[in-house]
Amino acid sequence: MTEQLPDENASVYKNTLFYSKANEELMSFLMANEEETALLAKQAKGEDLMDVSYDLSAWPALINKQKLADFDQFVKNVPTLFEKAIKIFFAQDSQLFATYLDEPQLTHEQFLEARMDKSDLVSRYDLVYSGATPKLLEVNVSSNLGGWELDWLHLKALNATNNLPFIQKYKLSYHKVVKSLFNGLGKSIARLKKENKTGNILICTEIVSAEVSAGLSQFAQMNYQTSGFYQKGQVFLTPDSKKIQFDAEGNVSYNGISYDAVMLLDKASTPDEIMDQLISSYMAKKIIFPDSPVHKLYGNKMLMALVHEEKVKARLTDEEVRWIEKYIPWTARNDQQHITWNNNVYPRLELLMQQKDAFVLKKAQSLQGKDVIVGKFTGQEEWDARLESLAREPGWIIQAYCSPDVIFASDGDSRVSEYIPIWGAFGFGGSYGGSFIRGSTKSKLDSGVVNCAVGAIVVIALECESISRQKLSL
């Protein structure tokens, strides 16, 4: 039997319980048995295939099926709404597209020509629960999405938690991100219409060492072969994208072996001429290429402003508009003289200066929590100065601040504290593909930004289900 969390932390208790009853029980037990659970966590067995640069919580967050449904709706709805908004607002106007989104006109032409199947996206949706409602903060679209490495690192947390007596009434599982990724890639390759498909996937990376690369190749191949859409083919890792070759029709090969998909884990090391040819091969429908400009367009945060445009909403269904207003925080371009806020029109600068705590400024194309200014965590003088300077800089958005639901979580030494959690939910093949939390304590939240690049801890998410309920369903 676990102890109830202190009354003075009632809202944090409620938020912790919101994830699942098992999650509340786990946090209560950790708080009451810190020394014992710290020892259990250290003794738990796991795999240490790679080192990571961030701090990892010793204990997981336990989430119920409703959270999985929450995450899946973002994977399914956001790309569709973004695509509709682009088509409604820009139609064939590539110049307007380039000006509004701060993207090349060529990307709009490629978007129209490619007619990309949205299930080809390799994506992660960063979300915050605010008032028990998940809110979209940003979409990351790229082969290089942080969090997949938890497929190795989750075992210690899973084994330690399963060793706790009261957990025996629950079934815990980890949603394998890498397997979901290759299931999505396999689905995309199966849909690729070209002659002489090989099923081979080439992954270009300098991120991992040669010794880790061998183990990673085996792991990737195992996950690919056991995925639901696997037909044939191998996964190959290389540190040298410069050796990729192309024939006259755009078919891709490396060391004489043909490939149906190419992933760039570190795009910066890929020469421009190779990148251009990969894009041409993708446009010719010779490869699946999750790092093309068409794919990465869906990670442009300016699209969150686009879906809130009245011109767009007028062409969407009532259900779609309600979904946007509930789950995508109000967002607008920062280069407008006047903005509509709560159904009233205001001079932009005047509103933002007077109500700074209600807003966040973000650069539309930026990663790792960089170029994010949270009004609530910024002094008035600095806020006003940034507003003045950013008014002359394109590519920034204004977004409504979403107050996060604070939870209890553990650090790497099994000490439980209050954390501000940001969820990362993966989307592969058009479906939910796993999730994790980045969390910061209030004492470390100087800028209001929660990101591993600025010291956040990572909490593994485990899915849980009551065994008694599972038996009833059988």
C-alpha positions in Angstrom: 0.0 0.0 0.0 1.4 3.4 -0.9 1.3 6.6 1.0 -0.7 9.5 -0.3 1.2 12.5 -1.6 1.1 15.6 0.7 -2.0 17.8 0.6 0.0 21.0 -0.2 1.0 19.4 -3.5 -2.6 18.6 -4.4 -2.4 19.9 -8.0 0.8 18.1 -8.7 -0.6 15.0 -7.2 -3.6 15.3 -9.5 -1.4 15.8 -12.6 0.7 12.8 -11.6 -2.4 10.7 -11.2 -3.7 11.9 -14.5 -1.1 9.9 -16.3 -2.3 6.7 -14.5 -3.1 5.4 -11.1 0.1 3.3 -11.3 2.1 6.4 -11.9 0.7 8.0 -8.7 1.4 4.8 -6.7 5.0 4.7 -8.1 5.8 8.3 -7.1 4.3 7.9 -3.7 6.4 4.8 -3.1 9.6 6.5 -4.2 9.0 9.5 -1.9 8.4 7.2 1.1 11.3 4.8 0.3 14.1 6.9 -1.2 17.1 4.9 0.0 15.6 1.6 -0.8 14.5 2.6 -4.3 17.8 4.2 -5.1 19.5 0.9 -4.4 16.9 -1.0 -6.5 17.5 1.3 -9.4 21.2 0.8 -9.3 20.9 -3.0 -9.1 18.5 -3.3 -12.0 19.8 -4.9 -15.2 19.8 -3.1 -18.5 21.8 -2.5 -21.7 24.4 0.2 -22.0 25.1 0.2 -25.7 25.7 3.9 -25.8 26.4 6.9 -23.7 24.1 10.0 -23.7 24.8 13.6 -22.9 21.7 14.2 -20.8 20.6 13.1 -17.3 18.2 10.1 -17.3 15.6 9.6 -14.6 16.1 6.4 -12.6 12.3 5.7 -12.8 9.7 5.9 -15.5 6.5 7.7 -16.0 3.6 5.2 -16.3 0.9 6.2 -18.7 -2.5 4.7 -19.6 -4.1 4.1 -22.9 -5.8 7.5 -23.0 -2.4 9.2 -23.3 -1.6 7.0 -26.3 -4.9 8.1 -27.9 -4.0 11.7 -27.1 -0.6 11.4 -28.9 -2.0 9.4 -31.9 -4.5 12.1 -32.7 -1.6 14.6 -33.2 0.2 12.2 -35.5 -3.0 11.7 -37.6 -4.4 15.2 -37.6 -1.6 17.8 -37.6 0.0 16.8 -41.0 -3.5 16.7 -42.6 -4.4 20.2 -41.3 -1.0 21.6 -42.3 -1.4 20.3 -45.8 -4.9 21.7 -46.1 -3.8 25.1 -44.8 -1.0 25.3 -47.3 -3.3 24.4 -50.2 -6.0 26.8 -49.1 -3.9 29.8 -48.3 -1.3 29.7 -51.0 -2.9 27.7 -53.8 -0.4 28.1 -56.7 1.2 31.3 -55.3 4.8 30.3 -54.6 5.8 33.9 -53.9 3.3 34.2 -51.1 4.4 30.8 -49.8 8.0 32.0 -49.7 7.2 35.3 -48.0 4.8 33.9 -45.4 6.8 30.8 -44.4 10.3 32.1 -45.1 10.9 29.1 -47.4 12.3 28.9 -50.9 9.7 29.2 -53.7 11.2 25.9 -55.0 10.0 24.1 -51.9 6.4 25.1 -52.7 6.8 23.9 -56.3 8.2 20.6 -54.9 5.3 20.3 -52.4 2.8 20.6 -55.2 4.6 18.2 -57.5 5.5 15.5 -55.0 2.0 15.0 -53.6 3.7 13.3 -50.6 1.8 10.7 -48.7 1.8 12.2 -45.2 2.4 8.7 -43.6 6.0 9.0 -45.1 6.8 11.6 -42.4 9.4 10.7 -39.7 8.3 13.1 -37.0 8.1 14.0 -33.3 5.4 16.1 -31.8 6.5 18.1 -28.8 3.5 18.6 -26.5 2.6 20.1 -23.1 -0.4 19.1 -21.0 -2.1 22.3 -19.8 -5.3 22.0 -17.8 -5.2 18.2 -18.7 -5.3 19.1 -22.4 -2.4 18.3 -24.7 -1.1 21.4 -26.6 1.2 21.3 -29.6 4.5 23.2 -29.1 6.3 22.2 -32.3 6.7 19.5 -34.8 10.2 18.1 -35.6 10.5 16.4 -39.0 13.9 14.7 -39.7 15.7 11.4 -39.5 17.7 12.8 -36.6 15.0 12.9 -33.9 16.3 12.7 -30.4 14.8 10.0 -28.2 15.2 6.8 -30.3 18.2 5.8 -28.2 15.8 5.1 -25.3 15.1 1.7 -27.0 18.3 0.6 -25.3 18.2 2.7 -22.1 14.6 1.8 -21.0 15.4 -1.7 -19.7 16.9 -0.6 -16.4 13.8 1.5 -15.6 11.4 -1.3 -16.8 13.2 -4.0 -14.8 13.5 -1.9 -11.6 9.8 -1.0 -11.7 8.6 -4.5 -12.3 10.5 -5.6 -9.2 8.2 -3.4 -7.0 5.6 -5.6 -5.2 2.6 -3.3 -5.9 3.4 -3.1 -9.6 2.5 -6.8 -10.0 -1.1 -5.9 -10.6 -0.1 -3.9 -13.7 1.3 -5.0 -17.0 4.1 -2.6 -18.1 5.5 -2.3 -21.6 7.7 0.0 -23.6 6.7 1.2 -27.0 9.7 0.5 -29.2 10.5 3.6 -31.2 13.0 2.1 -33.6 10.7 -0.8 -34.5 7.9 1.7 -35.1 10.3 3.7 -37.3 11.2 0.8 -39.5 7.6 -0.3 -39.6 6.8 3.1 -41.1 9.7 3.0 -43.5 8.7 -0.5 -44.6 5.2 0.7 -45.2 6.6 3.6 -47.4 8.9 1.3 -49.3 6.0 -1.1 -50.0 4.1 1.8 -51.5 7.1 3.0 -53.6 6.3 2.3 -57.3 9.6 1.6 -59.1 11.1 -1.4 -60.8 13.7 -3.6 -59.2 13.0 -2.6 -55.6 15.6 -4.0 -53.1 14.1 -2.9 -49.8 17.5 -1.7 -48.8 17.8 1.3 -46.4 20.9 3.4 -46.2 21.5 5.4 -43.0 24.2 8.1 -43.1 25.7 9.1 -39.8 28.9 10.3 -38.2 27.1 10.6 -34.8 28.1 7.1 -33.5 31.5 5.5 -33.3 32.5 2.5 -35.5 32.2 0.1 -32.6 28.7 1.3 -31.7 27.8 1.3 -35.4 28.1 -2.5 -35.7 25.7 -3.1 -32.8 23.4 -0.4 -34.2 23.3 -2.0 -37.6 22.3 -5.4 -36.1 19.6 -3.8 -34.0 18.2 -1.8 -36.9 18.2 -4.9 -39.1 16.4 -7.0 -36.5 13.7 -4.3 -36.1 13.3 -3.9 -39.8 12.9 -7.6 -40.5 10.3 -8.0 -37.7 8.3 -5.0 -38.8 4.8 -5.5 -40.2 5.6 -4.3 -43.7 9.0 -6.0 -44.2 9.4 -7.8 -47.6 13.1 -7.9 -48.2 16.2 -5.8 -47.8 19.0 -4.8 -45.5 19.9 -1.8 -43.3 23.3 -0.3 -43.9 25.1 2.4 -41.9 27.8 4.6 -43.4 29.7 7.6 -42.1 30.3 8.8 -45.6 27.4 10.2 -47.6 29.9 11.6 -50.2 30.1 8.1 -51.8 26.4 7.9 -52.6 26.0 7.4 -56.4 23.1 8.1 -58.8 22.3 6.8 -62.3 20.7 8.8 -65.1 17.2 7.9 -63.9 17.9 8.9 -60.3 18.3 5.4 -58.8 20.5 5.5 -55.7 23.4 3.2 -54.9 26.3 2.9 -52.5 29.3 0.6 -53.0 27.4 -1.0 -55.9 24.3 -1.8 -53.8 20.9 -0.2 -54.7 18.7 1.5 -52.1 15.1 2.3 -51.8 15.4 4.7 -48.8 18.0 7.1 -47.5 18.2 8.7 -44.1 20.5 11.4 -43.0 21.2 11.4 -39.2 23.5 14.3 -39.6 22.6 16.4 -42.6 25.4 18.9 -42.1 28.0 16.4 -43.2 26.2 15.8 -46.6 27.7 17.8 -49.5 25.2 20.1 -51.2 25.6 18.4 -54.6 24.7 15.0 -52.9 21.8 16.6 -51.1 20.4 18.1 -54.4 20.7 14.7 -56.1 18.9 12.9 -53.2 16.1 15.5 -53.5 15.9 14.9 -57.3 15.8 11.1 -56.7 13.0 11.6 -54.2 11.0 13.8 -56.7 11.5 11.1 -59.3 10.0 8.6 -56.9 13.1 6.5 -56.8 13.7 6.6 -53.0 12.0 7.3 -49.7 13.8 10.3 -48.3 12.5 11.7 -44.9 14.9 14.6 -45.0 13.6 16.2 -48.2 12.5 19.9 -48.1 8.9 18.7 -48.7 9.1 16.6 -45.5 10.9 19.2 -43.5 8.3 21.8 -44.4 6.0 20.2 -41.9 8.4 21.1 -39.1 8.1 24.9 -39.9 6.5 26.4 -36.8 4.9 29.2 -39.0 2.4 26.5 -40.1 0.8 26.8 -36.6 0.1 30.4 -37.4 -1.2 29.4 -40.8 -3.9 27.1 -39.5 -5.2 29.9 -37.3 -5.7 32.2 -40.3 -9.4 33.1 -40.9 -9.0 32.4 -44.6 -8.0 28.8 -43.7 -10.6 28.3 -41.0 -13.3 29.4 -43.4 -12.6 26.4 -45.7 -12.2 23.8 -42.9 -15.0 21.8 -41.3 -16.4 22.9 -38.0 -14.8 19.8 -36.4 -11.4 20.7 -37.8 -11.6 24.3 -36.5 -12.6 23.1 -33.1 -9.6 20.7 -33.0 -7.2 23.4 -34.0 -8.5 25.8 -31.4 -8.4 23.2 -28.6 -5.0 21.6 -29.4 -2.9 24.1 -31.3 -2.2 27.2 -29.2 -3.2 30.5 -30.8 -0.3 31.5 -33.0 0.4 34.5 -35.3 3.2 35.9 -37.4 5.3 38.5 -35.6 5.7 40.8 -38.6 2.1 42.2 -38.5 1.1 45.7 -37.3 -2.2 44.4 -35.8 -3.2 41.0 -34.6 -6.5 39.4 -33.5 -6.4 38.2 -29.9 -9.5 36.8 -28.1 -11.7 38.2 -30.9 -10.4 41.7 -30.6 -7.9 43.5 -32.9 -4.9 45.1 -31.2 -1.7 46.9 -32.2 0.7 44.0 -32.0 3.5 45.8 -30.1 1.2 47.4 -27.6 -0.6 44.1 -26.8 2.7 42.1 -26.4 4.2 44.7 -24.2 1.2 45.0 -21.9 0.5 41.3 -21.6 4.0 39.7 -21.9 3.2 36.8 -19.5 0.5 35.6 -22.0 2.9 35.1 -24.9 5.9 33.3 -26.2 8.1 34.4 -29.1 9.7 31.6 -31.3 11.8 31.5 -34.4 9.8 29.4 -36.9 12.8 27.4 -38.0 15.0 26.6 -35.0 15.8 23.5 -32.9 16.7 22.5 -29.3 14.9 25.3 -27.6 17.0 27.9 -29.2 15.4 31.2 -30.2 12.5 30.8 -27.7 11.6 33.8 -25.5 9.0 33.1 -22.8 7.4 36.3 -21.6 6.6 34.9 -18.2 10.3 34.2 -17.6 11.6 37.4 -19.2 12.0 40.8 -17.5 9.8 43.6 -18.9 12.8 45.7 -20.1 14.4 42.8 -21.9 11.1 41.7 -23.4 10.4 45.1 -24.8 13.8 45.4 -26.3 13.5 41.9 -28.0 10.1 42.9 -29.4 11.6 46.0 -30.9 14.5 44.1 -32.5 12.5 41.1 -33.7 10.0 43.4 -35.4 12.7 43.9 -38.1 13.6 40.2 -38.4 11.4 37.8 -40.5 10.5 34.3 -39.5 9.3 34.7 -35.9 5.9 33.7 -34.5 3.9 34.8 -31.4 2.2 32.0 -29.5 -0.1 31.9 -26.5 1.7 30.7 -23.4 0.4 27.3 -22.1 0.9 26.9 -18.4 2.2 23.4 -17.9 0.7 20.8 -15.6 3.5 20.1 -13.1 4.1 16.5 -12.1 6.2 14.4 -9.7 9.1 12.6 -11.3 12.4 11.1 -10.2 16.0 12.3 -11.0 18.8 9.9 -11.7 19.3 9.2 -7.9 15.7 8.3 -7.3 14.9 11.7 -5.6 11.3 12.8 -6.4 10.7 16.5 -7.2 8.2 18.6 -9.0 9.0 18.7 -12.8 7.7 20.7 -15.7 7.2 18.0 -18.4 7.4 18.3 -22.1 6.3 15.3 -24.1 7.9 14.0 -27.3 5.5 11.8 -29.2 6.8 10.1 -32.3 4.9 9.6 -35.5 5.9 7.0 -38.1 3.8 5.6 -41.0 1.0 7.8 -40.0 0.6 6.3 -36.5 1.9 6.9 -32.9 5.4 5.4 -32.5 6.4 5.9 -28.8 7.0 8.8 -26.5 9.2 10.2 -23.7 9.4 13.2 -21.4 11.9 16.0 -21.0 11.5 17.6 -17.6 13.0 20.5 -15.7 12.6 21.5 -12.0 11.4 25.0 -11.3 14.8 25.9 -9.9 16.4 25.1 -13.3 13.8 26.8 -15.4 15.5 30.2 -15.8 14.3 30.8 -19.3 11.1 28.8 -19.3 12.5 26.5 -21.9 12.5 22.7 -21.2 15.1 21.0 -23.4 18.0 18.6 -22.9 20.3 21.2 -24.6 19.6 23.4 -21.6 19.8 20.8 -18.8 16.4 19.0 -18.8 16.2 15.4 -17.5 14.8 12.6 -19.7 12.0 10.4 -18.3 11.2 7.1 -20.0 7.5 6.5 -20.6 6.1 3.0 -20.0 2.6 2.0 -21.0 0.6 0.3 -18.2 -2.6 -1.6 -18.0 -4.4 -3.2 -15.0 -4.0 -7.0 -15.2 -7.5 -7.4 -13.8 -8.9 -5.2 -16.5 -6.9 -7.1 -19.1 -8.4 -10.4 -17.9 -11.9 -9.0 -18.1 -11.3 -8.0 -21.7 -10.2 -11.5 -22.6 
